[in-house]
Amino acid sequence: MVSINEEVELLRRVPLFAQLEPAKLKLLAFTSQRMTFQVGQELCHQGDTGDAAYVIISGEADILIDQNGKEIVVAQVGENAVIGEIAVLCEVPRTATVRASSPLQALKIDKEHFLRMIREFPDMGIEVMRELADRLTTTTAELSQARGQLEAANC
Amino acid sequence: MADHKKDDDKSLPESIFKFAWKFTRRQQIWVLAIVLLSMPTYFFALDIPKRIVNGPIQGRGFPTEESTQVFLKIAFDVPQWMSSSGTLELFSGLTLDRFNSLIALSISFLILVIINGLFKFYINLYKGRLGERMLRRLRFELIDRVLRFPISHFKRVKQSEVASMVKDEVEPVGGFIGDAFVTPVLLGGQALTAMAFIMLQSFWLGLIAGGIVAIQAMLIPRLRRRLIELGRERQLTARKMAGRVGELVDGITAVHVNDTSNYERADFSARLGNIYSIRYELFKRKFFVKFLNNFLAQVTPFVFYLLGGYFALMGQIDIGQLVAVIAAYKDLPGPIKDLINWDQQRLDVQVKYTQVTEQFYSDGMIDAQLQEAVLEPVENLKDGFKLSGLSISDDTGTKLIENINATFSLGERIAVVGGVNSGGETLGDALGRLLPQTLGKIQLDNSDLEDLPEAKTGRRVGFVPSEVSLFFGTFGDNLLYGLKNAPQIKKEYNGDEKAAHKNTIMESRQTGNSTLDINDDWINYQAAGVENYDELVLKIMDILKDVGLSSDVMNFGLRGTVDPTEHADLAAKILAARNSLKSRLHNDKYSAMVELFDPSKYTTQATIAENILFGTSIGDALEGRKFYSNEYLHEVLDAHHLHKPMYEMGIEMAATAIELFADLEPGHPFFEQLSFMSAEEMPDYQIALNRLKGVGFDDVELADKQMFIRLTFDYIEPRHRLGLLDDERRAMLLDARHDFAKGLPSDLKQEIEFYDPETYNGASSVQDNILFGRISYGVAQGEETILGMLRDVLEEHSLYDEVFSVGLNYDVGSSGKRLSSAQRQKLGLARALLKQPDFLIVNRSLAALDYPSLVKILDAVLAGLKNQDANQGLFWVLGHPDLALKFDRVLVLDEGRIVEDGTPQELLEKQGKFAALVN
């Protein structure tokens, strides 16, 4: 049995939460729920409305996308991965299905709790913003790189 | 019953004496006779003291030591022709000397006192019974009137006022009736006897005593006039307050949502102040009257001592006479005082009686004959409703419906549509006999609806109002209410019960109460189309499925409890289900979802308190937080050296809670997660933590220890995840559990039912008994999977019907408040369907339902009608016009008139109002 202090250690390794002060991380851990999933059980389903984000504590999961009725595995995630944080921040349906491919433990962070923490601790909001901005930069860089490659190929 | 059939009195007798005389003539005369019979002994008891003083004590009639007197000689003076001596001697008497005379006279006195006492006892008992019977009769009469009031009457009365009248206000009235005639005669007789006695002894002293009594009799009633008025005011204000209390309780939500609690406080303060001043004035006047009374009563002896003493000294009366006069006078103020009290009571009670009977009079009271109990089945309807020129206005004269002419036959499915105030609901209520017709008439089967017995309309017509009235009781009671029209199967009484029952019925008859037995089986199975209760349950299941209540009742059943001694079979079946669920849980896939209760293992998914108790608390002593401070529990914890580790755990829990939550304002949703400490407690714990920093366990005060140990009782490791329970501590707690059960003191044995894998726990719910464990925290889809599995197990053990029956025993609370409004409305419909009416009226009854559920229920009801051969009519006042397309005939109402009438297709093609409503 992992205690809450170990969960805090774990959350600290997640980039989104890395900069948060320990007390806030502990509160986040305490108010979230530890869930266990069997192989084949879904953490979330593509198209559903998102009510929670997950941080995987142990085990692995497949990320699947439904394409014309066929499921395609697009990625695999494991320990420390955050799942579904976008759906928690804005009202978009789940963009993919996440299914446990091994017995899995995850910390379920309730949407309400997550938003509430951001509202009450602006530092945390800034951290989240910074993390998302980082990702955007990466994505933009990747996009322009891809575009460059595409243009180069067209020439 | 016989009485109000005979004289269908519209009002009760206006005076309490008339009421009492009407119903208790014979008893009153009997008790009067007994009172008169008691008079002679009363007189003798007054006479004997004089004889004792004058005879044996003073020696009159005993001139010498050897003198004797004849005692107890019984002889009458009779005319010469009967006896030559002129006396008829029945008993020649005993010849006694002076000492023996004293003994004989004294013993006679004692015997007379005893006889007097016995007379008094009998008379009081008889009067008491008379009064109680009259109270019962009066209350029943009032209830009978409530049942016969026209519905419109209830718009004007407050329920709690009626309750206060029936319960409290008539109570002294009933009590008084026993005294109505007897007391004045008895006390009057006593007073007159005493007066006559005094007169006989001394005419002048008698005259003085009489004069003072006359002054009392004249003065007191004058002083009382204001008392009567005050009494009336007191009654009215108190009744109004009872009405307001009832209103307040009913409308308590309005008080909270409008923040008007202080307005209500002020209102009650004003009312109570008013009542106080009335009562205070009443007391002032009452005690003044009492003072005056006492004073006058004491003036007389003063006169006696002075004048009587003077006469005695002058030798005009002897001392024996004076003693007897004073003794007799001692008994005079008593009866006079009581007589005055009685008169006071009479006024009081007459006021109360008039006040109450006025309230229980109404024009248009329903004829008692229309409500007579009909034991045999009521014939089916043949035709249906015929309305001619029907108009109905409300209290203010506004026309609700106007000149309606229509026939509604059996076999027709009629939908009524229109705007909210178009008159559809009024029409429905009128067919349900709930509104008085202003003009025109409604006929059912060619008879005027008003003249039909309620047995006909109540059983053959089903009416579902928009607001269903439910009574306190179980779900099943309320559902079967419509089948309880008359007793069906007599209850068999045996042995002692039989005699007691006979007596009960006799008493009911004596007091004009109903002689129908509430203990009979009142459920009319035939009316529901079944033979017995088991079939009825199946029928109920069908109907509840149609109205969408099955799963609700099933959940009630799962949450309900079963008494294993009363239902041993069911308990055994549930135990079997527990075992089969257990074997299913052996599968790896599910084993993590539930943690079963195992006496030899610590249940990690349960709190520490639950782990030690390891059972269900039944009574009050170990309930909730009371358990945490139970003395015996702490003895056990101490014996297992658990106080120290638990204290340390408590400190850690408090520290964590404060570290995490101290910054959050109270009421923050995060506190929900912190089940062991409330936001209000937090500052206290913070202070205590600071104070106890670095203090060793042994130096901590008891109160502080308790404060922190208490926190640990709510700790669940998988939920709170503070890592406080290791194997060693778990083992210690487990040992404590075992010892707790082993040494349980006898006074706590009744308070708890322990978990035992092999026995049914009567204090736990059916669901907990089957599951016999805790659903684990944080297992994905754990709860859904387990509950689904539980239902499969129920099916498999054919427990579904029985758990359903348990669900029917769900307590719906006062006015059904423990049900949601949708559940109440569905129950109302189910109740009407259960009696298989020939004509069903549904009057905007399912407004609390969402549209899809409504459609589902409507379809089920329509299909149900189609499946039955019987010629059933349906009259549904709809809130959603488009649903009318499912019916045979549609009535469109507008401003109280029928503006369109035809099949839905016809009306749609007409492109009129209906078409407009539907689109």
Interface residues (C-beta under 8 A of the other chain):
Chain A: M1 V2 S3 I4 N5 E7 A23 K26 L27 A29 F30 T31 Q33 R34 M35 T36 F37 Q38 Q41 L43 K108 E112 H113 R116 E120
Chain B: K589 A592 T656 E659 L660 F661 L664 H668 P669 F670 Q673 L674 E717 P718 H720 R721 L722 G723 Y777 G778 V779 A780 Q781
